[in-house]
Amino acid sequence: MRSRLPADDLPICSVSDLSLAIKEQLEGVFSFIWLAGEISNFTQAGSGHWYFNVKDAEACIRAVVWRSTAQRLRVKLKDGMQVVGRGKLTVYPPRGEYQLVFDDIHPQGLGVQDLALRQLKEKLQKLGWFEAERKKPLPKFPRCIAIASSPSGAAIRDMIEILSRRWPLAEIYVCPIRVQGDGAPQTIVHALKRINKLHCVDVILLGRGGGSSDDLAAFNDERVAKAIYDSRIPIVSAVGHEIDVTIADLVADRRALTPSEAAELAVPDRKDVIDALLRHQRRLGDVMQHRFRYLRQRMSDLLSRRCFRAPLDAIRERERRLDDLRQRMDRAMKTKVAVAGQGLQHAAARLQALSPLNVLARGYSLTRSAEGQVIHAASQVQPGDVIEVLLADGTLTASVETTIPGKTP
């Protein structure tokens, strides 16, 4: 918590706030520095961290190397040793002490060349040339392999022998280079550019046999590192020195400890491939057999069904049902016709009873004019008109002589 005094209006800081402010200022100004001095009060804690002082004739500063850094350092520190190292200045708040956290440290007698190499590694690391995300994967089954190495060394013979034995299907191109001495970096750069113009090459093996640090200088050259970084073809570093890690190893897409290991990384072993194919063949055969047995069992189940054992039974059963339906329909039709006939007879009888012919049969007659109009009254005709008289048995044609109006007695 901060507050202000009324007298001078200055903020009151807690100890932790002040320590944090100092820490931020120091770490902002002194991000990473190189420091040279003498080791004193060296202690290795049970956690694996190193704690010590770095001093000269007039001053002393606390320093620490964390366990993760100490595990990769090849130097063993002791009191009185003159060292040069790269670190970051920070503050340890619980004690209010500033200290230097080293991430790289070496005996001071390494010389200017080694220091320049360390600085080049730092530069390329900041550029992201060592990042795993940018590295290209190696082809699984390369068809063409280029080897950039000394044509007279044992390394190239070992690589060719291993490549030919493990994967004889691949073509091998040899591009001779100088691996040490003056002009070696230029020949390596030129060789990598030439190989990248060949569109058939799938992977490049770059390296040499073992040697001293001076012998490996060409593979610590920035020009070589840039040629490796710019290569569109994946590169396997085949520098045969297990202890020293060159810049070419760090920039390359894969690092091999020896040229022989580089050849093994570049190609699969045909015996392993054949074994894998045989396993897949057996698995495929097992799957096919299982599928065949399943389909055969399914076919057997289908054939055992009644529709396949007696396919005509279903047809005959339906034919029989059709016959039954036809008979039922015939009976229904006959019944319907009989009922309709009886109704027709009843209707005819009723019509017959109402027919005027029955009236005529009882002695009555029906008179019509020549035009067929029924005559109900004498006024409908005149003397001399021709009329028809319908009897129960026959028709009379007569001529009207006289008409007598009035009702029939």
LINFENQUI-V954970 format. One record per helix or strand of 3 or more residues. SS is the DSSP state (H for helix, E for strand). FROM is the first residue (numbers start at 0). TO is the last residue. If there is no record, write none. Layout:
ss = <SS | SS>
from = <FROM | FROM>
to = <TO | TO>
//
This chain:
ss = <H | E | E | E | H | E | E | H | H | H | E | H | E | H | E | H | H | E | H | H | H | H | H | H | E | H | E | E>
from = <14 | 32 | 49 | 59 | 66 | 81 | 96 | 107 | 111 | 131 | 143 | 153 | 170 | 183 | 202 | 216 | 221 | 233 | 246 | 258 | 269 | 305 | 310 | 355 | 365 | 377 | 385 | 393>
to = <28 | 43 | 54 | 64 | 71 | 91 | 106 | 109 | 126 | 133 | 148 | 165 | 175 | 195 | 207 | 219 | 229 | 238 | 250 | 265 | 302 | 308 | 353 | 360 | 368 | 379 | 390 | 398>
//
